[in-house]
Amino acid sequence: MPGPSERVVLDQGLARVLAQRLRDLRDLLGRWARAVVALLGPLGWPADPVVALHAGAGWADTSAARLTRRLAQAQAADASLGAAPTGGAGGTAAQSGGGGRLVVTLRPDPFGGDGLAARDAGARLGLELVGAALAPAADLTTLAGVVAQLRTSAHDPDFAAGLVGAVGPARLAVVLRLAEHVGSGGFVVTETADGYRVRPARGGDRTRADAPGRWLPTALAGDLTATLGSALATFSRSGLLTAVWLSRFNARDVRGQAETTLLGPLLAAGRFAPATLRLLGDALFATTDVSGDRYRTRDGLLTGAGARVSGSSPVTRDIGLLGADPAGRRRATYAAALLRAIADEPTLVARFATDHVEAIVAGARVSALPAPIRPGVPAPVASAWEYLVSRAGGIGARQADPAGAATFVARLGFTIYHYQVTHADPRLRRDSSWPLPTGLRAAIGDLLHVWRAELYASAVGLLPAGDALRGPSGRGLVAVWPAAAAGRAAGGGAGGPWSARLAGPADGARIPAELWAALLGEALAAGGPTATALGSDALRQAADLGQAGWAATRGYRGDGQVAYPASPRALVHLQQAAMVSFFLTALADTAAGLTLRAELTADDAARRTTLAIDQLAATARAVKVDDLVATLYGVTVGVTVAAAADAAKPDGRPGSEALSTIAGVAAAAAVRPGWQEAYRASATAVWLRRGDDPILPVEVTDAAGVRRTFTGDPRLDGFITGPADAFLDADGRPLPPERMSPAARSAYLRWLASPAIVANNDDLPTLAQAR
């Protein structure tokens, strides 16, 4: 009998290093045997060095194989946590730890760590599966036994490789057709001396007469599909589920055709390898057409970032599904399952969604087209697009792939921004846009909650962000997403000081404010709880900034004998006002756009639009420019009550004062345009006139509790520590920002906000000024 389950704590990184060093030892003993023998011979040990060296190489090879198998089993156990249960008792438990550690409770290994034995056992079970499923009358008893055996070993990488290899892609496609009750495959099953084989039916595509009778019972088919999904996911994580393997994955066993749709029910049963998901996902978008006003699918090449097709690899077409599926129901189910599987892979989702964000946004707009247009976008696919967006910039992706997640958010904003510029202009009373669905707008709102700090940092930054996305003038944005440029690898030059590794932003703080405003506007247009939450985020961020500013400048008044022209917190107050102004400006612009749309659309759409305007008005009404605490209460409580009252209106019309309320609040909170440039100029004047008007030192207790004196001199205050972060020229003037290195720009921004520069500035921009 197998022993008890074993609880293992495994550091994946160290295990990989140890396995690699064992393989290196094996190679070393093999390549340099004579040299090692010459060193060991004079010592008199061992008696036969050649035999000992071969034995050592064999031990190293076996140990590396066993450790690699152990690591794969632990990773499979960890991956199985997110999969749908396959039934049965005694499941494997795992918990991810910090730093790549896994805490795993493994089932007993019936093969004692012998990968070859596990592979042979999997191959035997695969042949048993083929014989039972493809027989003229399926052997249901044997199939039930196969499911039971596979359930216990589906997460064993060697066992799964043996099983999938024995079944083969073509016969697996037929088994899945029988389990998923798919007919019209144009194939026949023949019995040969080597077992059952599949081939195309003569005369082309036709249904075998006894196909319905061959379909497996629903309960058994569900269990079989789930266990096969777990095994195929394990097979994919071994790196074996490639474009070459998929080139025979069709019921006719025709080279170069992949019936990817058959994988739909399997994708939820296990965690497939990111490379496999990427391959299938790229093919999915290559075979999906969302141009015009219709959703269409077609055959296409199974290539892309995940295909890795070489010159000798077969050309494979993703045919979706051979045979009848006129409504596309199965393909829609497959597409939704695949997109959700990709969305749940945090290391993949951001970069994948970035590559396809234009198609996602275009498809979402098509899905929201009103009657009488019938765009034909399946509801599961539209929902999966929204889920993909929410995860691509969500907290999981941000932790696993910070640069990828930020780049996705930037490109999403870039796509929406340029669409708005092209299709809508409330000033000219023109709007030819197709609006995004409410679900996607709410998903964007979720993203903005995750990126709250970066969103509002773009509104209050003293230098404009997003150099690589700006045109030669440095003001307007480029019209096309920039391609990667080798010249930007150093982080300076035309690409801006932050554009290392990516053509777009490397983190969210570098996304231009224009893109954040576009995203914020779309999210506010969702109305309801989304708009309420965004209002709360804006005011909380402003309150947090004020608290941080106070904590960093405590006790600056000293003995009260020194009078400064300004408070060292004056810049923080200006930035707080800018945050509120940024939010309310986006809210007012959104309300104006919704009003125009309500006037241009039919009554039903106008009813929904004007209800959203009422909700935005309630949010604006709750904002108290001079009382952040009262604003937070009003946004979180008062808006909810007002929204409920608006929803209960019989005609759904907005209150007559809604738009005037929004405009009034936005005007009252407006910050003077160009205040950042004005502040930089005033701070520079303080520094350059220090000879006539000496800068008074400011002594404060910073956020760390350290008492510090700031003189205004960037060198004495520690902002310039050497040539790398020097932002002054030979005459002591600040360099143009575009000529600063990343380190110099960072030092420059910290110096601009330092207590001595702020407190000695008697020409600060006004905090608030109506436009």
Helices and strands as residue ranges (DSSP letters): E 6-11, H 12-31, H 33-40, G 41-43, H 49-79, G 80-82, E 93-96, G 98-100, E 101-106, H 115-133, H 140-153, H 157-167, H 169-180, E 187-192, E 195-200, H 211-214, H 218-237, H 243-246, E 257-258, G 260-269, H 274-286, E 288-289, E 296-297, E 300-301, E 317-318, H 329-343, H 349-355, H 357-367, H 379-392, H 395-400, H 402-423, E 424-425, G 426-428, E 430-431, H 438-450, H 452-460, G 467-469, G 486-488, G 493-495, G 508-510, H 513-524, H 528-551, H 570-600, H 603-622, H 628-633, I 634-638, H 639-647, H 658-668, H 675-688, E 698-701, E 707-710, G 723-725, G 737-739, H 742-752, H 755-759
